[in-house]
């Protein structure tokens, strides 16, 4: 069984993409935290691309989330 490396061996960055737009609507810098909060100003479908960097080797792995729906609620 392989020994799991502590999270401190890694840094994380997050890019948020809105459906239909090629450029990320939000980007974070690399941090030691594996979570991130972003305030989205528009409703729509979004995906999150996570970059995981090993701090010793600088090897980067990416993963893209399933679509996330942000719904705008407004008073009628």
Phi and psi in radians as a Rosetta constraint file:
Dihedral C 1 N 2 CA 2 C 2 CIRCULARHARMONIC -1.356 0.35
Dihedral N 2 CA 2 C 2 N 3 CIRCULARHARMONIC 2.493 0.35
Dihedral C 2 N 3 CA 3 C 3 CIRCULARHARMONIC -1.360 0.35
Dihedral N 3 CA 3 C 3 N 4 CIRCULARHARMONIC 2.267 0.35
Dihedral C 3 N 4 CA 4 C 4 CIRCULARHARMONIC -1.341 0.35
Dihedral N 4 CA 4 C 4 N 5 CIRCULARHARMONIC 2.317 0.35
Dihedral C 4 N 5 CA 5 C 5 CIRCULARHARMONIC -1.308 0.35
Dihedral N 5 CA 5 C 5 N 6 CIRCULARHARMONIC 2.540 0.35
Dihedral C 5 N 6 CA 6 C 6 CIRCULARHARMONIC -1.154 0.35
Dihedral N 6 CA 6 C 6 N 7 CIRCULARHARMONIC 2.652 0.35
Dihedral C 6 N 7 CA 7 C 7 CIRCULARHARMONIC -1.033 0.35
Dihedral N 7 CA 7 C 7 N 8 CIRCULARHARMONIC -0.429 0.35
Dihedral C 7 N 8 CA 8 C 8 CIRCULARHARMONIC -1.140 0.35
Dihedral N 8 CA 8 C 8 N 9 CIRCULARHARMONIC -0.225 0.35
Dihedral C 8 N 9 CA 9 C 9 CIRCULARHARMONIC -1.344 0.35
Dihedral N 9 CA 9 C 9 N 10 CIRCULARHARMONIC -0.115 0.35
Dihedral C 9 N 10 CA 10 C 10 CIRCULARHARMONIC -2.201 0.35
Dihedral N 10 CA 10 C 10 N 11 CIRCULARHARMONIC 2.698 0.35
Dihedral C 10 N 11 CA 11 C 11 CIRCULARHARMONIC -2.178 0.35
Dihedral N 11 CA 11 C 11 N 12 CIRCULARHARMONIC 2.665 0.35
Dihedral C 11 N 12 CA 12 C 12 CIRCULARHARMONIC -2.242 0.35
Dihedral N 12 CA 12 C 12 N 13 CIRCULARHARMONIC 2.444 0.35
Dihedral C 12 N 13 CA 13 C 13 CIRCULARHARMONIC -2.301 0.35
Dihedral N 13 CA 13 C 13 N 14 CIRCULARHARMONIC 2.601 0.35
Dihedral C 13 N 14 CA 14 C 14 CIRCULARHARMONIC -2.240 0.35
Dihedral N 14 CA 14 C 14 N 15 CIRCULARHARMONIC 2.294 0.35
Dihedral C 14 N 15 CA 15 C 15 CIRCULARHARMONIC -2.072 0.35
Dihedral N 15 CA 15 C 15 N 16 CIRCULARHARMONIC 2.314 0.35
Dihedral C 15 N 16 CA 16 C 16 CIRCULARHARMONIC -1.895 0.35
Dihedral N 16 CA 16 C 16 N 17 CIRCULARHARMONIC 2.212 0.35
Dihedral C 16 N 17 CA 17 C 17 CIRCULARHARMONIC -2.055 0.35
Dihedral N 17 CA 17 C 17 N 18 CIRCULARHARMONIC 2.361 0.35
Dihedral C 17 N 18 CA 18 C 18 CIRCULARHARMONIC -1.678 0.35
Dihedral N 18 CA 18 C 18 N 19 CIRCULARHARMONIC 2.438 0.35
Dihedral C 18 N 19 CA 19 C 19 CIRCULARHARMONIC -0.951 0.35
Dihedral N 19 CA 19 C 19 N 20 CIRCULARHARMONIC 2.291 0.35
Dihedral C 19 N 20 CA 20 C 20 CIRCULARHARMONIC 1.588 0.35
Dihedral N 20 CA 20 C 20 N 21 CIRCULARHARMONIC -0.073 0.35
Dihedral C 20 N 21 CA 21 C 21 CIRCULARHARMONIC -2.071 0.35
Dihedral N 21 CA 21 C 21 N 22 CIRCULARHARMONIC 2.267 0.35
Dihedral C 21 N 22 CA 22 C 22 CIRCULARHARMONIC -1.329 0.35
Dihedral N 22 CA 22 C 22 N 23 CIRCULARHARMONIC -0.600 0.35
Dihedral C 22 N 23 CA 23 C 23 CIRCULARHARMONIC -1.501 0.35
Dihedral N 23 CA 23 C 23 N 24 CIRCULARHARMONIC 2.537 0.35
Dihedral C 23 N 24 CA 24 C 24 CIRCULARHARMONIC -1.158 0.35
Dihedral N 24 CA 24 C 24 N 25 CIRCULARHARMONIC 2.432 0.35
Dihedral C 24 N 25 CA 25 C 25 CIRCULARHARMONIC -1.483 0.35
Dihedral N 25 CA 25 C 25 N 26 CIRCULARHARMONIC -0.301 0.35
Dihedral C 25 N 26 CA 26 C 26 CIRCULARHARMONIC -2.671 0.35
Dihedral N 26 CA 26 C 26 N 27 CIRCULARHARMONIC 2.494 0.35
Dihedral C 26 N 27 CA 27 C 27 CIRCULARHARMONIC -2.383 0.35
Dihedral N 27 CA 27 C 27 N 28 CIRCULARHARMONIC 2.493 0.35
Dihedral C 27 N 28 CA 28 C 28 CIRCULARHARMONIC -1.979 0.35
Dihedral N 28 CA 28 C 28 N 29 CIRCULARHARMONIC 2.774 0.35
Dihedral C 28 N 29 CA 29 C 29 CIRCULARHARMONIC -1.438 0.35
Dihedral N 29 CA 29 C 29 N 30 CIRCULARHARMONIC 2.914 0.35
Dihedral C 29 N 30 CA 30 C 30 CIRCULARHARMONIC -1.186 0.35
Dihedral N 30 CA 30 C 30 N 31 CIRCULARHARMONIC 2.308 0.35
Dihedral C 30 N 31 CA 31 C 31 CIRCULARHARMONIC -2.406 0.35
Dihedral N 31 CA 31 C 31 N 32 CIRCULARHARMONIC 2.917 0.35
Dihedral C 31 N 32 CA 32 C 32 CIRCULARHARMONIC -1.363 0.35
Dihedral N 32 CA 32 C 32 N 33 CIRCULARHARMONIC -0.027 0.35
Dihedral C 32 N 33 CA 33 C 33 CIRCULARHARMONIC -1.602 0.35
Dihedral N 33 CA 33 C 33 N 34 CIRCULARHARMONIC 2.344 0.35
Dihedral C 33 N 34 CA 34 C 34 CIRCULARHARMONIC -1.635 0.35
Dihedral N 34 CA 34 C 34 N 35 CIRCULARHARMONIC 0.276 0.35
Dihedral C 34 N 35 CA 35 C 35 CIRCULARHARMONIC -2.341 0.35
Dihedral N 35 CA 35 C 35 N 36 CIRCULARHARMONIC 2.809 0.35
Dihedral C 35 N 36 CA 36 C 36 CIRCULARHARMONIC -2.700 0.35
Dihedral N 36 CA 36 C 36 N 37 CIRCULARHARMONIC 2.549 0.35
Dihedral C 36 N 37 CA 37 C 37 CIRCULARHARMONIC -2.052 0.35
Dihedral N 37 CA 37 C 37 N 38 CIRCULARHARMONIC 2.402 0.35
Dihedral C 37 N 38 CA 38 C 38 CIRCULARHARMONIC -2.344 0.35
Dihedral N 38 CA 38 C 38 N 39 CIRCULARHARMONIC 2.359 0.35
Dihedral C 38 N 39 CA 39 C 39 CIRCULARHARMONIC -1.603 0.35
Dihedral N 39 CA 39 C 39 N 40 CIRCULARHARMONIC 2.037 0.35
Dihedral C 39 N 40 CA 40 C 40 CIRCULARHARMONIC -1.621 0.35
Dihedral N 40 CA 40 C 40 N 41 CIRCULARHARMONIC 2.260 0.35
Dihedral C 40 N 41 CA 41 C 41 CIRCULARHARMONIC -1.570 0.35
Dihedral N 41 CA 41 C 41 N 42 CIRCULARHARMONIC -0.293 0.35
Dihedral C 41 N 42 CA 42 C 42 CIRCULARHARMONIC -2.179 0.35
Dihedral N 42 CA 42 C 42 N 43 CIRCULARHARMONIC 2.582 0.35
Dihedral C 42 N 43 CA 43 C 43 CIRCULARHARMONIC -1.262 0.35
Dihedral N 43 CA 43 C 43 N 44 CIRCULARHARMONIC 2.856 0.35
Dihedral C 43 N 44 CA 44 C 44 CIRCULARHARMONIC 2.478 0.35
Dihedral N 44 CA 44 C 44 N 45 CIRCULARHARMONIC -3.012 0.35
Dihedral C 44 N 45 CA 45 C 45 CIRCULARHARMONIC -1.754 0.35
Dihedral N 45 CA 45 C 45 N 46 CIRCULARHARMONIC 2.300 0.35
Dihedral C 45 N 46 CA 46 C 46 CIRCULARHARMONIC -2.241 0.35
Dihedral N 46 CA 46 C 46 N 47 CIRCULARHARMONIC 2.745 0.35
Dihedral C 46 N 47 CA 47 C 47 CIRCULARHARMONIC -2.292 0.35
Dihedral N 47 CA 47 C 47 N 48 CIRCULARHARMONIC 2.644 0.35
Dihedral C 47 N 48 CA 48 C 48 CIRCULARHARMONIC -1.998 0.35
Dihedral N 48 CA 48 C 48 N 49 CIRCULARHARMONIC 2.229 0.35
Dihedral C 48 N 49 CA 49 C 49 CIRCULARHARMONIC -1.839 0.35
Dihedral N 49 CA 49 C 49 N 50 CIRCULARHARMONIC 2.118 0.35
Dihedral C 49 N 50 CA 50 C 50 CIRCULARHARMONIC -1.840 0.35
Dihedral N 50 CA 50 C 50 N 51 CIRCULARHARMONIC 2.290 0.35
Dihedral C 50 N 51 CA 51 C 51 CIRCULARHARMONIC -1.871 0.35
Dihedral N 51 CA 51 C 51 N 52 CIRCULARHARMONIC 2.165 0.35
Dihedral C 51 N 52 CA 52 C 52 CIRCULARHARMONIC -1.996 0.35
Dihedral N 52 CA 52 C 52 N 53 CIRCULARHARMONIC 2.062 0.35
Dihedral C 52 N 53 CA 53 C 53 CIRCULARHARMONIC -1.956 0.35
Dihedral N 53 CA 53 C 53 N 54 CIRCULARHARMONIC 2.214 0.35
Dihedral C 53 N 54 CA 54 C 54 CIRCULARHARMONIC -1.331 0.35
Dihedral N 54 CA 54 C 54 N 55 CIRCULARHARMONIC 2.146 0.35
Dihedral C 54 N 55 CA 55 C 55 CIRCULARHARMONIC -1.185 0.35
Dihedral N 55 CA 55 C 55 N 56 CIRCULARHARMONIC -0.430 0.35
Dihedral C 55 N 56 CA 56 C 56 CIRCULARHARMONIC -1.541 0.35
Dihedral N 56 CA 56 C 56 N 57 CIRCULARHARMONIC -0.697 0.35
Dihedral C 56 N 57 CA 57 C 57 CIRCULARHARMONIC -1.703 0.35
Dihedral N 57 CA 57 C 57 N 58 CIRCULARHARMONIC -0.267 0.35
Dihedral C 57 N 58 CA 58 C 58 CIRCULARHARMONIC 1.100 0.35
Dihedral N 58 CA 58 C 58 N 59 CIRCULARHARMONIC 0.267 0.35
Dihedral C 58 N 59 CA 59 C 59 CIRCULARHARMONIC -1.222 0.35
Dihedral N 59 CA 59 C 59 N 60 CIRCULARHARMONIC 2.314 0.35
Dihedral C 59 N 60 CA 60 C 60 CIRCULARHARMONIC -1.987 0.35
Dihedral N 60 CA 60 C 60 N 61 CIRCULARHARMONIC 2.304 0.35
Dihedral C 60 N 61 CA 61 C 61 CIRCULARHARMONIC -2.055 0.35
Dihedral N 61 CA 61 C 61 N 62 CIRCULARHARMONIC 2.477 0.35
Dihedral C 61 N 62 CA 62 C 62 CIRCULARHARMONIC -2.115 0.35
Dihedral N 62 CA 62 C 62 N 63 CIRCULARHARMONIC 2.694 0.35
Dihedral C 62 N 63 CA 63 C 63 CIRCULARHARMONIC -2.518 0.35
Dihedral N 63 CA 63 C 63 N 64 CIRCULARHARMONIC 2.483 0.35
Dihedral C 63 N 64 CA 64 C 64 CIRCULARHARMONIC -2.005 0.35
Dihedral N 64 CA 64 C 64 N 65 CIRCULARHARMONIC 2.347 0.35
Dihedral C 64 N 65 CA 65 C 65 CIRCULARHARMONIC -1.286 0.35
Dihedral N 65 CA 65 C 65 N 66 CIRCULARHARMONIC 2.913 0.35
Dihedral C 65 N 66 CA 66 C 66 CIRCULARHARMONIC -1.208 0.35
Dihedral N 66 CA 66 C 66 N 67 CIRCULARHARMONIC 2.797 0.35
Dihedral C 66 N 67 CA 67 C 67 CIRCULARHARMONIC -1.020 0.35
Dihedral N 67 CA 67 C 67 N 68 CIRCULARHARMONIC 2.475 0.35
Dihedral C 67 N 68 CA 68 C 68 CIRCULARHARMONIC -2.107 0.35
Dihedral N 68 CA 68 C 68 N 69 CIRCULARHARMONIC 2.235 0.35
Dihedral C 68 N 69 CA 69 C 69 CIRCULARHARMONIC -1.710 0.35
Dihedral N 69 CA 69 C 69 N 70 CIRCULARHARMONIC 2.185 0.35
Dihedral C 69 N 70 CA 70 C 70 CIRCULARHARMONIC -1.869 0.35
Dihedral N 70 CA 70 C 70 N 71 CIRCULARHARMONIC 2.123 0.35
Dihedral C 70 N 71 CA 71 C 71 CIRCULARHARMONIC -1.860 0.35
Dihedral N 71 CA 71 C 71 N 72 CIRCULARHARMONIC 2.322 0.35
Dihedral C 71 N 72 CA 72 C 72 CIRCULARHARMONIC -1.527 0.35
Dihedral N 72 CA 72 C 72 N 73 CIRCULARHARMONIC 2.242 0.35
Dihedral C 72 N 73 CA 73 C 73 CIRCULARHARMONIC -1.918 0.35
Dihedral N 73 CA 73 C 73 N 74 CIRCULARHARMONIC 2.252 0.35
Dihedral C 73 N 74 CA 74 C 74 CIRCULARHARMONIC -2.322 0.35
Dihedral N 74 CA 74 C 74 N 75 CIRCULARHARMONIC 2.632 0.35
Dihedral C 74 N 75 CA 75 C 75 CIRCULARHARMONIC -1.259 0.35
Dihedral N 75 CA 75 C 75 N 76 CIRCULARHARMONIC 2.510 0.35
